[in-house]
Structure formats: structure tokens, C-alpha cells
């Protein structure tokens, strides 16, 4: 661990690590200790907190942001990343990650290694970027918001099965939902343009990788001020199976039964709401409106990224907001 101290975009070298101890594939404690000792050797001051409830990740991240901690690292699955991100929205603290969970989609999107010490090294010596998030009912998402079949599958799988079996826990529920799912007539407005559709599934994506196996929104750019929306329509089993195959082959956008758009605002009007999920976590309510929140979240990324998901250059540190003159009356 006696490495020379190297340059980093983080001037004060302050970090907080928020660990979800029950996350699937959470790293062993000795691996986390190894990462901790390495960061200390580089002059970092680090605090560690473990979540014990569904809102802890957001609350702990809010505490860290209020203390102006520079790097807040989520150690858990994409649900933990989402909670930490929601606590950092609008702050100058950057979101980092140590991969855990079933898919670690955010970590895979930006190329973060699985081993904790390599993960923190890639981000500490990496770059700071300012990215968009999606917002629905005052909650933000980093990856995507899904409606329909996929959300119904997520709701059908208990957390105990996810923790024990990981991604395999979704196989049977996914097959059952696909064979029994019925479309719902929904009025969809994309940037004010409305159409009626028999919706099977809809995904509003801020990033590209979906479920760790395919890309439903393959042209999404995380910092362009837009969300990508992909809506699958149809009548039943045959359409569902065809959509699944075309998506795996990355040919779904050419289907006449798929609407794919870049948008700032997506609205749904229904008599019977669809099940919904956000960043892989089931939602109790189904949001009718989704909007982009441009440049709302700082993230730590490796210097070399696996895709062209970011269009803007990295920024070494946050720009200070100018102080506006006070208006006068009378």
C-alpha cells in the first residue's frame, strides 16, 4: 500500500462509502478494507455507513452532500446507486460506485472494475462528469424507468429470492408474465404530441444497457438534456415474443409496433395504471409524467469509457455559481 500519492480531481480527498450489506454479491469485508486502506494511503478521509432500511442510502448521501464530501460511493446494486444519487441531486458531491447487486448496470455502463480496490482506483484517478437524470414524482433515476411487463416481473419476485438466486430468480416469473400479459390502451404524449397505443411495455432510458443483456435505448446520451423513450405495442403473446427476439438482436427500433423517440417530457394517460419500476426497483405508484433533469448529478467515471454515452468533456471540479444581485423594491 506504500504507493506514491498521485494527482486526482478531488482537492480535499474526502469520501463517504454507503454499503448495502444485504445486497446480492456484496464484496467481502476484507476486500472493502483493502480499498479503504489504499484510499487512506493516498491521503483520503473516508467514512463508512451501512444501510438498514429502504431510505437510508438517500438519507446518508444527503448528509454527506451537506458536509460537502467530494466523493460518495454506493456499494450495492443499482437500487443502492439510485438511493445515493437521489441524495446527491443538485449538490457538488460526485456519485461513485463499488459494484454489487445482480447486474451492476451503472458500473458496467461506465466500465468500473468489480474488485473494490480497482473500482475506487478507477474513479479516484478518473474524471468528474455532470450528467442528466430522469425525474418522476420527485424521484430521480440514473438508468431507466420501466412500465408494463418488466415492472410486473420485478414486483412478482420477492427480495429473499433475489438475494438468494440473483438474476436467475427472474426467469420463471418473466416467462409467466410474458405468456399472460395483456396490452392496455394508453394515451402517450411525447413532448406534447399524443397518440393512442396498446402498450405492452415502455422504457424511458437515460442510459443504454438494460437488464445486463441488451440495449432497449441504445442511442441514449447521458448528458444531452434528453431522455430516450421506447414503447412496445401489440396485442398478445406473439407480439411479446417477437419484440423480445428483435430487442435481443437490436432490431426493435425498426418495428412498426415500436415507437422510439428522444424527448424532454413523456406523459401517460390511462384508466388502469401499469406497474412501474425505477432503476430495477419496483415502485408503489405509477408516475404519469417523466421529465429530464438536465445536468443534475455529478458522477465519478474512469478515464476510459466503454461507450460514447457521454457527449461532453469531463470537468475537473464544479463551477461555482455566481452570486446574483439582490433585487430592490420601492
C-alpha positions in Angstrom: 0.0 0.0 0.0 3.0 2.3 0.1 2.3 3.9 -3.2 3.3 7.5 -4.1 0.4 9.9 -3.7 -1.0 10.7 -7.2 -3.0 13.5 -8.6 -6.8 13.3 -8.5 -9.6 15.7 -9.5 -10.7 15.8 -5.8 -8.8 18.6 -3.9 -9.7 17.8 -0.3 -9.9 14.0 -0.8 -13.0 13.4 1.3 -15.2 10.4 0.6 -18.1 8.5 2.1 -18.9 4.9 1.3 -22.6 3.8 1.7 -22.8 0.0 1.9 -26.0 -2.1 1.4 -24.9 -5.2 3.5 -27.8 -7.4 2.2 -27.2 -6.6 -1.5 -26.6 -9.7 -3.7 -22.8 -10.3 -4.3 -21.8 -7.5 -1.8 -17.9 -7.6 -1.6 -16.3 -9.4 1.3 -15.3 -7.2 4.2 -11.6 -7.8 3.7 -11.9 -6.6 0.1 -13.6 -3.4 1.3 -10.9 -3.0 4.0 -8.3 -3.3 1.3 -9.9 -0.4 -0.7 -10.2 1.6 2.5 -6.5 1.2 3.4 -5.5 2.1 -0.2 -7.5 5.3 -0.1 -6.0 6.3 3.3 -2.6 5.8 1.8 -3.5 8.3 -0.9 -4.5 10.9 1.7 -8.2 10.4 1.7 -10.5 10.8 4.7 -13.3 8.2 4.5 -16.5 7.5 6.4 -18.4 4.2 6.1 -22.1 3.7 6.7 -24.3 0.6 6.3 -27.9 0.9 5.2 -30.6 -0.8 7.3 -33.8 0.4 5.6 -35.1 1.4 2.2 -34.5 5.2 2.6 -31.1 5.0 4.3 -29.0 5.3 1.2 -30.7 8.6 0.2 -30.5 10.0 3.7 -26.9 9.1 4.2 -26.0 10.7 0.8 -27.9 13.8 1.8 -25.8 14.0 5.0 -22.6 13.6 3.0 -23.6 16.3 0.5 -24.5 18.7 3.3 -20.9 18.1 4.7 -19.5 18.8 1.2 -18.0 15.4 0.9 -16.4 15.2 -2.6 -17.0 11.6 -3.5 -19.9 9.5 -2.2 -19.5 5.8 -3.2 -22.5 3.5 -3.4 -21.6 -0.1 -2.6 -24.6 -2.2 -3.6 -26.8 -2.8 -6.6 -28.5 -0.3 -8.9 -31.2 0.3 -6.3 -28.5 1.5 -3.8 -26.9 3.6 -6.6 -30.3 5.1 -7.2 -30.8 5.9 -3.5 -27.4 7.6 -3.2 -27.9 9.5 -6.4 -31.2 10.9 -5.1 -29.4 12.2 -2.1 -26.8 14.0 -4.2 -29.0 15.6 -6.8 -28.1 19.3 -7.2 -25.1 19.1 -4.9 -21.4 19.2 -5.8 -20.7 15.7 -4.4 -19.9 13.1 -7.1 -21.5 9.7 -7.2 -19.1 6.7 -7.2 -19.7 3.0 -7.1 -18.3 -0.3 -5.9 -20.2 -2.9 -7.8 -22.5 -5.4 -6.1 -26.1 -6.5 -6.7 -27.3 -8.7 -9.6 -26.3 -6.8 -12.6 -24.5 -3.6 -11.5 -25.7 -1.9 -14.7 -24.4 1.5 -13.8 -20.9 0.2 -13.0 -20.9 -1.8 -16.3 -22.1 1.3 -18.3 -19.0 3.3 -17.2 -16.5 0.4 -17.0 -15.9 0.2 -13.2 -14.0 -3.0 -12.3 -15.6 -5.5 -9.9 -12.8 -5.7 -7.4 -13.3 -2.9 -4.8 -9.7 -1.6 -4.7 -9.6 -1.4 -8.5 -13.1 0.2 -8.6 -12.0 3.1 -6.3 -8.7 3.5 -8.1 -10.5 3.8 -11.5 -12.8 6.5 -10.1 -10.3 8.4 -7.8 -7.9 8.7 -10.7 -10.7 9.1 -13.3 -12.8 12.0 -14.2 -15.8 14.1 -12.9 -18.7 14.4 -15.2 -22.0 16.2 -14.9 -24.9 14.2 -16.2 -28.7 14.3 -16.6 -31.2 12.3 -14.7 -34.8 11.4 -15.3 -37.4 12.7 -12.8 -40.8 11.2 -12.0 -42.9 12.1 -8.9 -40.0 14.0 -7.3 -37.7 10.9 -7.5 -34.8 10.7 -10.0 -33.4 7.8 -11.9 -29.9 7.3 -13.3 -30.6 4.4 -15.7 -34.3 4.0 -16.7 -37.9 4.0 -15.7 -39.9 1.0 -17.0 -43.6 0.3 -17.3 -45.5 -2.9 -18.0 -44.1 -6.4 -18.3 -40.7 -5.8 -16.9 -42.0 -4.0 -13.9 -44.6 -6.7 -13.3 -41.8 -9.3 -13.2 -39.8 -7.2 -10.7 -42.9 -6.9 -8.5 -43.5 -10.6 -8.7 -40.1 -11.6 -7.4 -39.6 -11.4 -3.6 -36.4 -9.8 -2.2 -35.5 -13.0 -0.5 -35.4 -14.8 -3.9 -33.3 -12.0 -5.4 -30.8 -12.2 -2.6 -30.5 -16.0 -2.8 -30.7 -16.6 -6.6 -29.7 -13.3 -8.2 -30.8 -12.9 -11.8 -32.0 -16.5 -12.0 -34.9 -15.5 -9.8 -36.5 -13.6 -12.7 -36.5 -16.5 -15.3 -39.8 -18.2 -14.3 -41.8 -15.0 -13.4 -40.6 -13.4 -16.7 -41.9 -16.4 -18.7 -45.2 -16.4 -16.9 -45.8 -12.7 -17.3 -44.8 -12.8 -21.0 -47.4 -15.5 -21.7 -50.2 -13.9 -19.7 -49.7 -10.2 -20.2 -52.5 -8.2 -21.9 -51.9 -4.8 -23.5 -53.5 -1.7 -22.1 -54.9 1.2 -24.2 -52.9 4.3 -23.2 -52.7 7.9 -24.5 -49.0 8.7 -24.8 -47.7 12.3 -25.2 -44.1 12.8 -26.1 -43.1 16.4 -26.0 -46.8 17.3 -26.4 -47.5 15.1 -29.4 -50.2 12.5 -28.5 -51.1 9.1 -29.8 -53.2 6.2 -28.6 -51.4 2.9 -28.2 -52.0 -0.6 -27.0 -49.0 -0.6 -24.7 -47.2 -3.8 -23.7 -44.1 -2.2 -22.2 -42.5 1.2 -22.1 -38.9 2.2 -21.1 -37.7 5.7 -20.6 -33.9 5.5 -20.7 -31.2 7.8 -19.6 -28.5 5.2 -20.3 -28.2 2.2 -22.7 -27.7 -1.2 -21.1 -30.8 -3.0 -19.9 -31.0 -5.9 -17.5 -27.4 -6.7 -18.3 -28.2 -8.5 -21.5 -29.4 -6.0 -24.2 -30.0 -2.3 -25.0 -33.5 -1.1 -25.2 -32.4 2.6 -25.6 -29.1 2.1 -27.5 -28.7 5.7 -28.6 -29.2 7.3 -25.2 -26.7 10.0 -24.2 -26.4 10.7 -20.5 -25.7 14.4 -20.8 -27.6 15.7 -23.8 -30.6 17.1 -22.0 -32.9 14.4 -23.4 -34.3 11.0 -22.5 -34.8 8.1 -24.9 -38.3 6.5 -24.8 -39.1 3.1 -26.3 -42.7 2.0 -26.3 -43.7 -1.5 -27.4 -47.3 -2.0 -28.6 -49.2 -5.1 -29.7 -52.0 -7.5 -28.9 -50.6 -10.5 -27.1 -48.1 -13.4 -26.8 -46.9 -13.4 -30.4 -46.1 -9.7 -30.3 -44.4 -10.1 -27.0 -42.1 -12.9 -28.2 -41.3 -11.1 -31.5 -40.5 -7.9 -29.5 -38.2 -9.9 -27.2 -36.3 -11.5 -30.1 -35.9 -8.3 -32.1 -34.7 -6.5 -29.0 -32.0 -9.1 -28.3 -30.9 -8.8 -32.0 -31.0 -5.0 -31.6 -33.6 -4.6 -34.4 -36.6 -3.5 -32.3 -36.4 0.2 -33.4 -37.2 -0.9 -37.0 -40.5 -2.5 -35.9 -43.8 -0.7 -36.9 -45.1 -1.6 -33.4 -42.3 0.2 -31.6 -42.2 4.0 -31.0 -38.7 5.3 -30.3 -38.1 9.0 -29.6 -35.7 11.4 -27.9 -37.7 13.6 -25.5 -37.7 16.1 -22.7 -41.1 15.1 -21.3 -43.2 11.9 -21.6 -46.8 11.8 -20.3 -49.2 8.8 -19.9 -53.0 8.9 -19.6 -54.7 5.7 -18.6 -57.7 4.3 -16.9 -55.8 1.4 -15.4 -52.1 2.3 -14.5 -49.3 0.0 -15.5 -46.9 -1.5 -12.9 -43.7 0.6 -12.8 -40.0 0.2 -11.8 -37.2 2.6 -11.5 -33.5 1.5 -11.8 -34.6 -2.1 -11.2 -36.7 -1.4 -8.1 -40.5 -1.8 -8.1 -42.5 1.4 -7.5 -45.6 1.5 -5.3 -47.2 4.1 -7.5 -47.1 4.6 -11.3 -45.9 8.1 -12.4 -47.9 9.6 -15.2 -45.2 12.1 -16.2 -41.5 11.7 -16.7 -39.2 14.7 -17.4 -35.4 15.1 -17.9 -33.5 16.9 -15.2 -30.5 18.3 -17.2 -27.0 18.4 -15.6 -28.4 17.4 -12.2 -25.8 14.9 -10.9 -22.1 14.8 -10.7 -20.6 11.3 -11.3 -17.1 9.8 -11.0 -16.1 7.8 -14.0 -12.9 6.0 -15.2 -10.8 8.0 -17.7 -11.6 5.5 -20.4 -15.3 4.7 -21.0 -16.6 1.6 -22.8 -19.2 3.5 -24.8 -19.9 7.0 -26.2 -22.7 7.5 -23.7 -21.3 11.0 -22.7 -21.1 13.7 -25.3 -19.5 16.5 -23.2 -15.9 16.6 -21.9 -15.1 15.8 -18.3 -14.8 18.7 -15.8 -12.1 18.7 -13.2 -14.2 20.4 -10.5 -17.6 22.1 -10.1 -18.0 25.6 -11.4 -19.1 28.0 -8.7 -22.5 29.5 -9.2 -22.3 33.3 -9.5 -23.9 35.4 -6.7 -26.8 37.3 -8.2 -27.5 40.8 -7.1 -30.5 41.2 -4.8 -33.5 43.0 -6.4 -34.6 46.2 -4.9 -38.1 47.4 -4.4 -39.5 50.8 -3.6 
